């Protein structure tokens, strides 16, 4: 081993505490990046393999009723590879031991068993026998939620008739990886499930013999989906088509892709914070080491070592520290990545998991970490390279200190001597102190952006489920009904208030921009569901004109007073221009509202509704639910209480993992910064502390001088960290702004308090570790050492 290499090993051993602290910070950044990139790659690989293996469709469309022969004409469209017509309808389910109504999405299977597209991944049992209409296959998560297995039975109201279905199989499907029902924010496996039945059974039940109401397509490679969608819409228009859409807009796939996009944002932001702090820490350690070894550098050059060899020696020291962090971080990232990916696989109901982080994940994370460490120490190494041997052999010129106005002030006079020494040391090295403060502040910021998710989600739930929705249940009807149906629901047990509305599929256009929307007609006086602006509260519905969410207004690029062309995709399919009379802010979706009377006039129909909101007496809940289960024409029942409980239950588990993970990362960051700052201070001031001990200062007093400096810097970092945390939370909220939901940038005072306490505790722990070294300070050896 060369002389410089032996010196390198001694330096690493001598600086082991600081090396480990820096390596932990680097490892945290590398681990986060490897975990995020690994999750992205694994989710993409798993989804791609799942979609390909089970032939997930590229284009989807629904119609009122179309003859089966139409499938041949669809297959002849340019770019279409294969076509799968089917029957898809909603039905209410009655499951023994579960009081609330359950909604089932019934999907037909062809006589051959497996469909051509959107194939089933059977987990148990078999597919239904075409000659046995009572047989059904259940979605795996739904079956698990209700404890249903092979041979069990459940009842379903299928097109006004109550039938008993027998479970013969349990399966997963790429089309329902994220099985979320209409009006839901989160999957609720107890109240919404997917059932697959024989085509003949559903065709007979819904009067769709030799017909279909849903169709899926796959396309030839390189085909533009939008061109196919335009031709398909023209073909399906006369059969009641409501507008085709591509796989990217399919709800289950959309949620998965949004999750991947969010992981990409996190992978770019958070590791950068840790690597920047690691660069600063490495710079401080190497800069101090070179200052201490100034004479050694001179001797090395005097003995014939070149500038390049001396510089390379210190670069190797930095690289060694970085490599330790990269190795630790790569292992940490791989473990956390596998754990997180397995959670995602369960959440998105994948039948298998492909966790295969690519080498580029480790290379990217390692490369950025190494580059950050080298960049952070470039100036210190450059100073070592430029030192001339004769100059390096002389002690450095002592820094020039002058008394400032602050040191002569009345405030300084009120402080005791140890406290004045703390402030003097901080002010003498403003850049180093400032960077230390910034490093600790970033730990606070990381904690805030992890904890504030709970605050933001609580705000979203308060606005969506309590301020804007006051109903207990929302009933979706299978068909548009006369508004007189409200009287039928008002007569049900325990119902205290009823409010009807109507939604129609429409295409909104403004100039070259267009968007497929759900246009909702609401009554003039709303009491159960309100059009609610997150900033100003409930807003009314003008007599004529559109009320648009701000997100939809941005998509269409319209302002108040602009006119929007509405092409209704149902009934007589009217096309007309409507002015925008109000724009409101909302967190969910991109809704558009109009007066119910105006919508019915547009449709050329008498007053009609397809959704009914109910407020009911909780004491008569069981009676009401029993009546709803037997009510024909009810397609879906959504309970507000259940939606809130499911939302909190799902988010609680996710947030617990997320918060715990990032709390550990933030603590590691704070410990690394404070430990290194305190160790550098001890190294630089060991002679000073030893002198103070000799002249009579107690061990407590010199500990106070050392730890007080760390405490002061930590306290200065707290407000800065809170500000940075809020700014990062605002940035993430903007980055996660999608068409389906927005996350409000909300940080509660308790979140700031928790972040500050955790960071201070981590900083105190790091400072106490350094204090142990102070207790074992060899006074004689230190005083003999030449500065």
N, C-alpha and C positions, 0 to 999 in steps of 0.2 A: 504494500500500500504506500502511495506517495506521501510525502510529508504533509502537504496541504490537505490531503484526504484524511490523514489521521487527525489533523487539527479540526477538520470539519466534523468528524465524529465526536471529538471532545466538546466542541461548541454545542452540538445538538444535545449531548448529555448534560452539559452545564446549564443550558437554557431549557431543560426539559419541561418545566412548568409552563413557560411562555410558549414554547413550541406546541405543546399539547393544547393550550388555550386557543392559539391561532388555528391549529389543525381542526379543532372542534367547530370553529366558526366556518372554516372552509368546508368541512364535512357536511355541515348543516345546509349550506348553499348547494353543494353538489348533490346531497341527498334529495333535496327538494326538486332540483332540476331533473335528476335521473328518475325520481318517482313520477313527476308530471309527464315527462317525455315517454317514460315506459307505459304509463296509463294511457296516454294518447295512442301510442303505437299498438298497445294490446287491445284497446277498445276498437280501434279501426280494423285491426286484423281479425278479431273475433267477429265483429259485425259483418265484415266483408265475407268471411268464410261461411257464416251463418246464412247470410242473404243468398250467397251463391249456391250453397248446398241444398237449401230449401226453396230456391227459386222465388225470391221476393220480387214482386212486380215493380215495374218502372212507372206505370201510369194507372190511375184509379178513376172510376167514374160511377155515379149512381143515376138511376132513371126511375120514372114512375112504374113503367111496365114496357118491356120491349120483347119482341118475338125472338126466339132462339136463333132463327135463321139470320138475324142481323149480325151475329158473331162472325159469319163468313165475310160479310162486307167490311167489318172492322178489321179482320185479318188481312184484307186486301189493301188496307191503307199503306202508303209508302213508309217504310221504316219499322213496321210492326213485325215482330218475330212470332209471338204467340198470344193467344187470347183465352181468357177463362171467364165465361159468364157464370153467374151464380145468384142465389137468393140470400139477401141479408136483411133481417128485420129485428126489431126489439120486442121483448116480451117480459112481463112481470113474472118473477119466480117466487115460489113459496117453499121455504126450506124449514124442515122440522127443527124446532128449538131456537129459531131466529125470528123475532117478532116483526122486525121492519121489512117492508117490501124490498125485494132484490131485483135488479135489472139484469137481464141476460141479453147479450147480442147473439142472435141465432144466425149461423152461417151454414150454407148448404155444402154438402160433399157430393161429387158425382158418383154415378153408379159404379165406376171402376175402383172406388175407394179413395186413394190419395188424389187431391186436385193437381192439375198441371202446374199451377202457380200457387204461391203462398202455402207450400206443403206443410204438413204437421210433423213435428218431432215428437213421436209417441214416447211417453215416459212409462206408461203402464197400459196394459190391456190391448185393445184392438179398435179398428174403425167400425162404425155402425154397419149393420147388415141392411142392405137396401130394402129387404122384405120385412123389416121390423121397424116401423116408424117411431116406436117409443124409445129407441136406443139413441144415446148421445155421448159425445166425448167432451170432457170439461177442460177448460184452461187450468194448468197445474196449480197456479197460485190461488185461484178461486177454490179449487177442490181442497187444497191444504187449509185454507182459511176456515172452511166449514167442516173439515174432517170427513169429506166425502171420498169414498173409494169405490172400487169396482163392485157392482151389484147393488149399490145404494140407489135410492130413488129421490126425486124431487118433483114438485108440481110447477107447471107453467101455464099462464093464461096466453094461449096462442090464438090471436085473432078471434077473441070473444069466447073461445072454448078453453076450459081448464083440462089439461092433460097431465098424466103422470109419465115422467121420463126416467129411464134407467141408465145409470152410468156404466158404460162398457169400456171406456178408455180415458186416460189423462194425457194431455199433450201440451206442447208449446208451439208457438207460431211466430215467425219473424214479423208478421203484420201486427202482432200484439205484444211485442217485447215490453212496451210501456203501456199496459192496459188501463187506459183512463177513459172514463165515461163522459158524456156530454155534461158541461157545466161543472166538472170537477177540476180541482187544481192538482190533486195527487191521486194516484191509483188507490182505490178502496176495494180490496179483494173480497171483503165481506158483503159489499153492496153492489158490486158490478163484476160480472164474469162473462166469458165467451164460451158458447156451446156450439159444437159442430154436429149437425144431423144430416140424415140422408136427404138428397134433393127431392125425392118423391114425397117425403113427409112434409117438407116445407112448401112445396108447390101446391099440394092439396090443401094445406091449412090456409094459405094466403091467396088462393085462386091464381096461381102463377104457373099453371101447366103449360109446358112448351114456351115458357117466357122466363125472363130474368129481370132483376132490378138493380144489379150491381155487376160491374165488369172490371177485370184487371188485365193489363197488357205488359208484356216485355218487349223491348225494342232491340233492333239490330245495333251492333256497336257503332258508335259515331253518330247516331241519329239524334237530332235535336228534339227533346221532349215537347217543347212548346209548339213546334210545327205539327206534331201528331195530335196534341191536345186541341188545337184549333180545328183540325179536320174532324176529330172525334166529336167535338161539341156540335158541329154542324150536322153530323150524322145522327146524334142522339136528341137533338132539339125537339123533334116532333114526337118523341116518346117520353117527354118530361125530364130530359137530362138537366141536372142542376150544376153542370160545369165540372169538367175533368181537372185533375191536378196531378202533378209529378211526385215522384218518391220524396223529393226534398221537402215537400209540403205535407206529406203523410205524417200524422200526429206523432205516432210512436217513433218513427225515424227522426222527426224534427227534434224531439226532446233529446235523443241520443246525440245527434250532431251538435246541438246547443251545449251539451255537457262537454263535448270534446273541445268546442270553441272556448268555453270558459277555462278549461284546463290549460289551453294554449296561452291565454291571457295571464293566468297565474304563473305559468312556467317562465314567462318573459319578465314578470315584475319582481316577485318575491326573492328568487335566488340572486337577482342583481343586487338587492340590498345587502345580503350576507357577503357576497363577494367584494362589494365596495368596502365594507367594514373590514374584511379580511385583508384587503390591500393596505388599508390604513394601519392596521395592527402590525403587519409585516414590515411596513416602512419604519414604524417606531422602533421595533426590536432591532432591525438591521442597522438603522441609523445610530442607535445607542451602542450597539456592539462595535461598529466601526469607530465611534468616538472613543470607546474604551481601549480599543486595539490600535489606536493611532500609531503608537510606537512600534507595534508589531508589524503594521503595514510598512513603516519606514524600513525596518530591519529586513523584511522580505524583499523589498526592492533593492536595498543595499547589497543583499546576497545574490542578486542577479535575477530575481523573478520579474517578469515583464508586467507591464500594466494590464495586459490581457489576462495573464495568469491570475493576478490578484483579483481582478474583476470577476473572472470566471469562478474563482473560489467562493466569493460571496453570492454569486448567482446560483451556484450549486446549493448553498445553504438555503436560499429562498426556495429553490426547486424541491429540496428534500422536505421542507416544511409543507409545501403545497402537495407533494406526492402523498405524504402521510394523510393529509386531509382528504385528498381525492380517493385514496384507497378506502378510508373509513366511510366517506360519503357514498361511494359506489355500493359498498355492502349495505349501508343503511337504506339507500334509495331502492336497491333491488328488493330488500325485505318489505319496506313500506309499499313499494309499487305492487308487489304481488298481493299484499293484504288489501290495499285499496281497490285493485282490479277485481279481486274476488268479491268485494262488496258491490262493485258496479255490476258484475256478472249476475249476482243474485237480484239486484235492484231492477235490472233490465231483462231478467228472465232468459238468460242465454242457456242453451242446453249443454254448452261446453265452454271452456275458457282457454284462450291462447295467450298466455303470458310469456311473451318472447321479446323482451326489450332488445332492440337492435344495438349493435356495437356503437353506432353513431350517437346514441343517447349518452353513453359513457364518454365517448370521445369529445362530444360537444361540451358536456359538463366539465370534464377534466381540462379541456383546452381553455375554456373561459376562466376557470379557476386559476390555472397556471399563468395565463395572460394577466389576470388581475393582480396576482401576487408580484409578478415581475414588473408590471407597470408601477405598482405602488412603491417598489424599492429602487426604481431606476435612478432617482436623484441621489439616494444614499450611496449606491454602488458607483455612480459616476464621480462622486466626491472622493471616494477611495482611490479610484483609478487616476484621478488628476493630482493626488498628493505627491509632491516631490519628496525623495527620501530624506533630505536634510530638513525640510519643513515638518515632515511627519515625525522625526525623532524629537522635535521640540514639543513641549506641552502646548495645547491650544490656548489661545489668548482667552483669558476669562471674560465672560460676558459683562457688558457694562450695564449697571443698574442705576437708576436715578430715582429719587423720591418723587412720587407723583402727588398731585393735589389731593387725591383720595387718601394717601397715606398720612397727609398732614391735616386731614379733616377732623371735625369733632366726632364723627362716627368711629374713625379708627382709634381715637383716644379712648373711647368707651370699651374697646375690645381688649381682652387679655393678650399676653404675649404669644401664646401658642396659636390663638385664633388669627392674630395678625400675620403670623408666619404662614398659615394656610392660605390666606388671601394673597399674600405677597408671592407665594410660589405659583398660584394660579395665574396671576397677572403677569408674571415674568415670562411665562411661556404661553402666550395667548393662542397661537395657532394649534399647538398640541392640545391645550385645554379645550379649545373649540371643537377640534375633531373628536376628542373623547366624549364631549357632551353630545355631539351629533351621533356618534356610535350608540350611546345609551338611548338617545331619543329614538333611533330607528328600532330598538328593541320594544320600546313603548308603542311605536306605530304599528309594528307587526302584530302585537297583541290586540290593539284596537281594531285593526281590520279583520281579525279573526272573530273577535267577540261581537262586533257590531252587526254581524249577520243576524243574530238573534233579535237585536233591536229593530233592524229593518223589516224582518219577517213579521214581528209582532205588529209593527205599524201597518204593514200590508194586510194582515188578518183583520185588524181593527177597522180599517177603511172598507175592505171588501165584504166582510161577513157581519159587521155590526153597524157601521154607519150607513152603508148603502143598501144592505139587505136586512129587512126586518121580518121576513116571512120565516115560518118554521119548515115548510116543505115547498118544493117546486115540482109540479107535475107536468111532464111533457106528454102530449097526446100523439097517438099514432097518426092521426089525420087531422086536418083543419076542421074545426067544428064551429057551429053557430055559437055566438057569445052567450046564448041561453044555457049552454052547458055549465056556466058558472053557478047557476041556480042549483044544479044537481050536486055540485061539490059543496055548496053552502048548506045543503041539507044533510050532509054527512055528519056522523057523531063527532062532537067536540069542535067543529070548525067555527071560528069566530069571525074570520074575514077572508074574502076571496078577491083576487085581483088577476085579471086575464091580460095577456099580451099575445102578439103574433110575430113570428120571425119568418122571414123569407130569404132564400138565397138570391143574391144579386151581384151584378158586376158594376162597380163604380168606376167611372172614367172622368179624367180631367186632362184635356189635351192629350199628350202621348202616354200619360200614366194611367194605369188601371189596376184594380185590385178586386178579387172575389171576396165579398163580405157577407155577413149575416145582418140584414136590415131588420131592426126590431121596432114594431109599433107598440107604443105604450099609451095608457089612458092619460087624459088631460090632468087628472088629479091622482097622483101616485101616493100610496101610503105604505105598501109593503116592500116594493123595490124602487129605489130612487136612482136617478141619474146624478151621480155624486162626484163633484170635483174635489180632488184631494186637498186643495188649498182654500176654497171658498165654501165648500159644503154642497148641499143639494141644489140642483138647478132645474128649472122647469122646462117643459116642452112647448115651444111656440106652436101656434095653430098650423102654420105652413112653413116648411123648411126642415133642413137636416140639422141634427145635433151630432157632431162628430167628436170622437176622441182626438186628442192632439196627435197621437201616433198615426192615426189614419189620415189626418190633415197633412202631416209631414209626408206620408207615402204618396198621397195624391198631389202634394204641393198646392194646397188651396188655403185661402184665408176667409175671414168673415166677408160675406157678400158674394163670394165666387159661386158659380153654378157648377153642379156636379151632374153628369149624365148617369142615370140609374137604369140598368137593364135587368129587370127582374127575370130570374131563371125558373119561375114556376107559373102555373096557371096560364093566363093569357099572354104572359111574358111582355108586359108593357115596357116601353122605353120612354123616359121623359127626363127633363132637366129640373133640378130642385136646388134652390139656393141654400148655402150654408149660413145658418142663423146663429149658431152657437158652437164654440169649441171648448171642451173641458179636458182636464187632466185625470188620467186613471192609470192604475198600475197593471191592469190585466187586459190583454187583448187589444183589439182596435175596434170597439163597438161603434155602431151608427144607429141613431134613434130618430123616430118620426112619430107624429101623433097616430094613434091606432085608427082613428076615423079617416085620416088622410091616406094611410096605407091601404085600408079596405077600399077606398075610392080608387086608388091607383090600380088595384087588382080587379076593379069592376064587380065587386062582390058585396053581399050584405055583411053586417058586423060579424066577424069571425075571430077565433083565437086558436092557437095550438099549444099554448103554455098557460098554466094556471098556478098562481102562488097562493099558498094557504097559511093562515095563522090559526093555530088550534090550541085547545085546552090540553095541557100535558097529562092531566088526570085521565083523559079519555083516549090517550094515544093508542092503546092496544085495540080498542074498538075501531078507531079510524084506520089503522093499518090493516086490520082484518077486512074492512070494507074495500079498501084500495086494492088489495090482492085479488079480489073477485070482480073488480070493475073492468069491463071490456073497454078497449080503446086507449088504455093507459100504457104508454111505452116506457116511461122512465119516471122514477121518483127519487128526487135528490133532497136529502135532509140537511139543513144548514148545520145543526148540531154535530151530525156525523162527519160532515165535511171539515169542520173546524178541528174536531178530535183527530181525524186521520191526518190532517195537515200537520198538527203539532206533534203527533206521534212519529210521523215519518221524519220531520225536520229535527226533532229532538235527538234521535239516534245519529243522524248525519252531523248535526252541530256539535254533539258531544265528542265525536271522533275528531272533527275538524278543529275544535277549540283546544282539545287536549294536545293534539299534534303541534299546533302552532304556539301554544303556551310553552311547550318544551323547547321549540326552536327559538322563541324570543328569550327564554331564560338562558339558553346557551349563548346567545348573542350578548346579552348583558354581562354574563360571567366572563366571557372572553375579553370584552372591552375593559371592564373594571379591573380584572385580575392583571392584565397587561399594564394598565396605567399605574396600578399600585406597585407592581414589581419594578417597573422602570423608575418610579419615584424612590423606592427603597434602594435600588442599585445606585442611583445618582446621589442620594442623600445619606448613604450608610455612614460615611465619616461624620457628617453633621449630626446624625442621631446618636452616634457613639460619643461624640463630644458633649452633647447635651446630657447624656446619661452620666458622664464623668463629672460634669460641673453641678450635678444635683437634680436634674429633671427625673421625675419618676417614670416607670415603665408605662403607666397609664397616660402620662402627658405626651410622651413621644408617640404612643399608639394613637392618641387623639390627633396629633399633628399629621400623621400619615393617613389614617382612616378618615379624618375630617376632610381632607382634600378630596378623597373619592366620594364622600357623602355630598360635599358641596357641588361637585360636578354632576352627580346623579340628580340632585335637586334642581339644578339649572336645566337639566335635560328633560325634566318631566313636562313642563308646559310646551316646550318645543316639540317633544314627541307627540303630545296630544294634538297640536296643530297639524303636524305631518300626518298623523293617523287619520284625522278628519279629511285632509286633502286626498290621501290615498283611497279612503272609503268613497269619496265623491268620484274619484277617477274610476274605481272598480264598478261603481253603480252605473256610470256612463258606458263603460266597456261591456257590461252585461245587459245593456238595453236592447231588447229584442222585440219582435212583433207580438209575441204571446205574453210577455211579462216584462216589467221593469222593477228593479230593486231600489227602493227609496234609500237615499244616503242619510241614515238616522244613527246618531250615536248618543246614547243616554248617559247622564252623569255617572251612573253606577259602572258603566263600561270604562269610562276614564279612570274612575277610582280603582277598579280591579286591575287594570293595566298598570297603573302607577304602583300599586302595592306589590304585585308580582315582580315587577322590574326592580323595585327597591329591595325586595327580599333577595333576589338573585344577586344584586350588586353587593348587599351586605354580606352574603355568603362568600362571595369572591374576595372581598376585602378582608374578611376574617381569616381566610386561608393564607393571605400574605402576612397578616399579623403574627401568625405562628412563627414565621421566619424572623420577624422582628424580636420575638421573645428569646430566640436562640442566637441573637447577634453576638459575635465574639468581639468584644470591645477592643481588646489589645491588638488582635489581628487587623481589625479595620483601621485603627489609628496608625498602625505601621504602614498601611498601604498608601503609596503615593497616588495622588489624584491624577 
